[in-house]
Amino acid sequence: MRRAALALLAVSVLTACSAGPSTRPVIAVKGEDSGPADQSTLAGPQPVPPVGEYRKDSLAWSPCNEQMKDRLGTEAPEGDQTYECARMPSVLDPPGRPGRGTIGITLMRVGTGNSALVVVTDPGGEPGTVKAAKLAATLPEEILSTYTLIGVDRRGTGRSDGLACVPQTTRAELVEFDPADSEQADLVVAAGEASQECVLDLEGRLTAFDSWRAAADLDRLRDFLGMTRLNALGLGEGSRVITTYAQRYPSRIGRTVLDGAPDPTLDQVGVLESRAKAAEETFDAFARDCQIRGCALANPREDVQALLTQLRTERIRGEYIDLTPGSALTAITTGLTDRSRWPALSDAIVKARGGDASGLFAILNPVVNDLEENPPRFDAGLIIGCNDTATRIPPDRVKALSADWQGKYSMFGALHARRLLHCNPFPPPKAEKLDPLKSAPPIVVLSTAHDPETPASGTEHAAQRLPGSALIGWQGSGHGALGLSGCATTAVRDYLIDAKVPSNGTVCPP
């Protein structure tokens, strides 16, 4: 009876709140200290800002090597890096109570430079502290002697009051749902359960987790560090936080790099369709790589389809989640984002066909489980993603889009279309359009040819909206180019250290 009541509740909510696509680029809710957004005093091209120093750091840093090693687990980089952590207080600023409440933002620093380079990541990906620790092991030594990398667990992720409000069984139902299923009532009910539980758990704080407020957290960090300008590195959806920061605080932009940026010209329907298309292209690149390596998959696309057919007959039971067509496709799309782990992904698919799902479960675990003091990434990705878009699509239209996209993008189309249902029960945010950035220092933007999360075409559109930006296109695969493309990494090194802006339209080989 409870599920039936939730189903009726979901239908009533969707009927009342459904809206067409929104083309608004960002969420903008007025709160405490929105900062100097007036750009009237800025005009024309600006020079590369000075590196700056953060000698007036007023945060209480302390050694956290063991803590970080626990959080990194088996992926801890080699070497003798020294990590220090701090907790920065910030204003929660929920829309219903602007300027109220507090939240703690967890930070990690590594490197010896006198300047700070702040790292912000995807809400549904690795927390910024973890990603910065890994990045430090791949960047040129000159960057780490000029800058101190400061990884930020953006609000609602990692140890910054990491979100974990979706019940485990509901999270499993959302991930396990077979996108090819002609009926989606169970998915609508599960999305309603997720929304209901998160609303009850977070109460008035739910809508305080978004990119708009994350940008305000960065300006608070800049102030704590005693810096005039913020030097920043945005990875994937983390780039949305950085571009929002640039629009809110245009006079405080420092040296900035965006490695994969979301498309500001598309609503959520367009975003998810572009990801479905990019996932197909990335999988084709994975298949070509598989053949070159002589991996155990005879025909990767046919082998995956055979696995999905097999799982529709009998799922593989797991401790927290079962391997079904939906969770298998989620694991594969997640695995495609990390080019270095493609051999492990192909092995995992082969094992799953033989009934051993351990490899795919290993990819899924950080997404759906609380591991090594890192909360499940699914919840933060869901809530922040829903708070960052006003798009709410009725179930009937989602059903039609699923059929259409499955025809266009046979492996991943329906998976991405069904994700449009996840946000429907959540309250749509109040959006205000930010003024376009009229003038800014040069910003280096990296795109990756086959990126399933932030497709290259969207990153190019983002670069076009940033005055004076320099776009570097890496012809590689995966989510992000920095540390993987020597060409792109060298260009970023030259910009961050020597203020040498690369030529716009530079192409880096795979």
N, C-alpha and C positions, 0 to 999 in steps of 0.2 A: 504493500500500500504506500510505503514511503517513496519508493521509486516512481510509482504512478503519480503521486502528488508532485514530486519533483518534475516529472515530465510535463504535467499541466502548468506548473510554475514556469518552466523553461519556455513553453509555448506562449504563455501570457506575456512574459518579459520580452520575448522576441517580437510579438505582435505590437507591443507598446513602444519598443525602443528601436526597432529596425530602421536603418537609414541607408541611403545609397552611399556610394563611394565618396570619400572626402579627399580632396586634393591638397588639403592644408599640409604644409611641410613639417611642422613641429607642433608640439604642445606648448602652449604659453599661458600659464595661469599666474596672475599677479600675486606676489607674496612679499616677504620681507626683503628689503635691500635688493631690488632688481638690478641696481647698478646703472652706470652711465650708458644707456642704449642709444643716445643721440649721436648720430654720425655726421651731423652737419659740419663739424669742424674738420672732418677727414675728407680729403679729396685727392685724386690722382694717385699714381703709383707711389708706394712707400718702400724704403730700403729694408734690407734684412735687419731685424733688431739686434742689438748687442746680446751676447750670451747671458750676461747678468750673473749675479752671485746671490746665494741665499745664506749669508753669514748671520742673519738675525733670526734664524730658525728658533721658534718658541715651542716646538713640540717635544714631548718627553720620549725620546727614542731609547730603546733598550735592545740588547742582543737577543736574537730569536732564531739562531741557527737550527736548533733542534725542532722547534715548532715548524719552521719552513720545510725541513727535511721530512717531517711527518706529513705535511700537507702535500708535498711533491711526490711522496711515496716512491715507487720504482722509477719515476721519471725525473728524479733529482739529478741535475747536471753534474758532471764530473768537475773537479777543480776545488780550490780552497776559497770560494767566494764567502764573504762575510755578510750576513743579513742582519739588519736592525728593523724593528717594528715600532709602530706608534699608533695611538688611537686619537683621532681628531674629533672633537665635538662639533656638531653642526645642527642647524635648525631643521626640524622635520618638515614644517610648512605645508600641512595638508590643506587642500583648497577650501574646505569648510572652516578651517581655523588658521588663516594665514599668519605666518610668523610664530606659530605655536609649536610646542613639543621639541624634543631633542632626539638626535640619532648619533651614534658613534660610527665614524668612518675609519676602517682599518687600513693602515699604510705599511709598506715595506720598502726599505731603501737598500741599494747595493751599488757599489762603485765608489770612486774617490774624488770625483770632480767637485769643484766649488759651485757649479751651477746645477740646477735641478731639471730633469726631463721627466715629466709626469706621464704615466702609461695608463690608458683607459681602454677597456675591452668590451666585447659583446656581453650583454646581460645573461644570455643562455650559454656562454662559453666558459673558458677558464677564468677564475677570478683574476683581477689585475695584478694582485701581489704574486700569484703563482706564475702568471704569464711573464711578468717582469723578471722574475728569477730565472726562468728558462731563456728569456731573450738575452739576458746579461751574458750567458754562456756562448752566444752566437754572434754578438756584435763586435766590431773592431775594438781593440783595446784602447785606441785613442778616444773613442766615445765615452768609455767608462772612466777615463782619467780626466776628461773635460767636464763630464756631467755625472751626477749621481742619479741613477734611475730610481724613480719613486713609483712603485706600483700601487694603484688605488683599487681596493674592492669597492666598486661603486655601490651606492646605497641599495640595499636589498640583495646583494650578492656576497658570496664568500663569508667573511666574518664581520661584514658591515650590516649587522642585523639581517643576515641572509634569510630569504623567504623560504618557508617550508610549511605552507598552509594547506596544500592539496593532500588529502588523505592518500596513503600509499595505494590502496585498492583503486581509488579513482584515477590516480596518476597512471597506474597500470592499464586501466580501461582505455584511457585517452591514447596511450602509446600503442597498445595492442590492437586497436580497432583496424580491421581490414579495409583499406580505402576503396577497394574494388567492390565492397558489399553494396548491393543496390538499396538496402535499407540503412538509414542512419539515425534512427530513433535512439538507439543505445548511446550513440556518440553525443547526441543532443542532451540526453539525461546526464551523462558523465560530465559534460561541460557545465551544466547547471549545478551539479553537486560541487564541482571545483570552485565555482563562483560563490556559491552559498557558504561553503566552509571558509573561504578566504575572507569574505565580507565579515563573517562572524569572528574570525580569529584576529583580523587586523583592525576591525571596526573603522573608525574615521581615518586610519592611516593608509588605507588601501591605495588611494589615488596620489599619495605623496611619493610614490616610487616611479619616477619617469626621468627622461633625459633633461627636461627643463630644470628640475631641481638638482640633478646630478651636476649640471653646469654651474649652479650656484655653489655647490660643494667645492668645485675646483677653484672658484674665486676665493672662497674661504681658505683653502689650502695655500693659494698664492700669497694671501695676507699672512698666514702663519709662517710661511717661509721667508717673509720680508722681501719679496721680489716685486719689481715694478711690472714685469710682464711674465706671463705663463708660457714656458716652453712645454710642448705637449706632443705626445704620440698617440693617435687614435687608431685602434685596430678594429676593423669591421664596424659593427653597430656602435662601437665606442667613438667612431668618427662623428656620429650624430651629436654626441655630447660636446665634442670639440667645436663643431660648426655652430651649434647653439650658443656655446660660450663666445665664439667670435662675434655673433650677432648681438648678444647681450652686452658684451664688454669689448667693443672694437678697439679701444685705446690700450687694452691690456694683452693683446696678442703677441706672443713671442715667436720663437722659431717652432714651426708646426709641421708635423708629418702625419698624413692620413694614409693608412695602409688598408685599402679596400673601404669604400664609403657607400652607404645606402643611397638609392636613387631618390632625390628630392622632388622629382617630377611625377612620381607614381603614387596612387593610393594603395591600400593594402592588397587589393585584388591584383593590381599590376605588379606589385612587389613579389607576391607569391607565385604568380605565373612566370615572372622572369627567373625566379629561383628554380622552378620546375624545369624550365628550358636549360638553365645553366647546369643543373644537376645531370640532365641527360648528356650534355656535352662533356661534363667532367667525367662521367662514367665511361664515355667513349674513349677519353684520354687514358683512363685507368685500364680499359680493355687493351688498348694499344700497348701500354707499358707492360701489361701482363704477358702479352704475346712476345714482346722483345725479351723479357726476362725468362720466358719459358715456364711460367707459373703453372700450377696444377689445374687451373681452370681451362678446359678445352675451348669453350666459347663462353666468356664471362656473362654476356647478356642472356643467353639461353640457359646457362647454369643457374643464374639468379631466378629466372622465371620458373625453372624446374623446382627450385627450393621453395618458392612461394606456393606453387601448386601442392607440393609435399606438405607444407605447413597448414594449408587449408584442410587437409585430411586429418592431420594430427599435429597439434602444437607440441613444442618441446618445453617441458615444465622447468621453471627456474625458481630460485629462492624468493625473489621479490617481484619478478616479472616473467612472463612466459614468452617464448619466441613464437611469434605469429607473423603473418605477412606484414602487418603494420609495424611491429617492433623490429623485424628484420630490415625493412626498408629504412626505418629511422636509424638503425645501427649503420647501415651502408652509407646513407647520406652523411652521417657524422664522420664515418671513417674516410670519406672522400675529401673532407676538409684538410686532412693532414697528409700531405704528399709523402712524407718520410715513413708513414705507417701503411702505405699501400700493400707492400708484401704481406704484412700481418693481416690486412683485410682480406686479401685473396685466400690466404690460408684459413681464415675464419669461415669464409663461405664454403670452402671445400669440406671442412670439418662439420659444419652444420648440415650439409647434405648427407653426411654419414651419421647424423643423430647427436653430434657433440657440439653444443651451442656455446661452449665456454669462451671462444674467441669473440663472438658477437656480443655475449653478455659482458665481456670485459670493456667493450666500447660503450655499451648502454649504461653500465653501472654509475659513472659520474653524472649521467643525465637524470637518472631516476632514484638514486640512493644517496644517503648521507655518508660520505667517505672521507677519511683522513681530515676531519674537521671542516670539510667542505660540504655545505648543504646541497641537495639535489638541484642541478642547474635548470631543470624543467620549470620549476615554480617561478624563479626570477625571470626566465625568458618569457613565460606566459604573462605574468602580471605587468612587467615593464613594457613588453611588446604591446599589450592591450591598452596600457595607459599612454602609449606613444602614437596611437592612431584612433581616429574617430570612426573608422569604417566598421559598420556592423551589417552583415549580409543575411537576409532571410534564408532559412533552411532550404526552401524550394529552389532558390537561385543557386545555392551551394551545390545542390544535387545536380542541377543542370551543368554547372561549371565543372563538376567532377567528371561527368560523362564527356564533356567537350575536351577537357585537358587530358583525360586518359587517351583520347584519340590522337591528340597532338604530341603528347609526351608519355609514351606507353608505360614507362617504369615508374616515374615519379610525379606525373601530372595529378592523379587523383589524391595522392598523399598530401600534396600542398594545397589542393582545393579544399579538402576536408578540414584543414587547419583553420579555415575561415570561420568554422563553427566554434572554435575554442574561445574567441573573444565575445561572442554574441551575448552571453548572460552578464558580462561585466558592464558596469556603468560607463557609457561613453564619456570621454573627457571633454571639458569645455576648452575649445581651441581659439586662440587668437593668432592672427598671422603676424609673424615677425617681419620687419623691414628687411629687404635683401641687403647683403653686405656690399656697400658701395666702394669701399676702399680698404685694403688690408696689406700687410707685408706679404711677400711671396710665401705661399704654402705649397709644399711638395706633396703630391698625391700619387700613390702607387696603385695600379690596377693589376689584376691577374687574369690572364686570358680565360682560364677555366676555373672560376670560383663559384661554388654552389651556394654560398651565403650572400656575398655582395658581388653580383655579376659585373663584369668589366664595363658593360654599357652603362650601368647605373653609376659606377664610380666616375666614368667620363662625364656624365651629366652633372654630377656633384662638383667636379673640377671646373666645369664651365660656369658654375654659379659663384665661384670664388675668384674675385679679381686678382690678377697677377699670379694665378696658380701655375705650377709646372707639373704636367702629367707625365709619369713614367709608366709605360706599359710592359709588364713582364709577360712573355709568351709561355708561361709555365702553368702549373695546375695546383689547386689547393686553395686554402683560405689565407691569403696574405703572402707577400713577397719578401718582406724584410727578414734577413737572416737566411733566406733560401736562395735568392738570386744575388750572386756576387756583384753583378752590374748595378742592380737597384740599391743594394746595401752600400756600395762605394759611393754612389750618388748622394745617398742620405748622409753618409759620413762627411762628404765634402761640404754639404749644405750646413749641417749642424755645427761643424768645427770651423770651416773656412769661409762660411757665408757665400759659398759658390752655388748659385741657383742653376739647376740643370735646365737644358733646353726643353721647352714644352713640346710634348710629343715624342720624347725619347723612347726608343723601343729596346728592350733587353731580351736577349735570346733565352730559350727555355733551359 
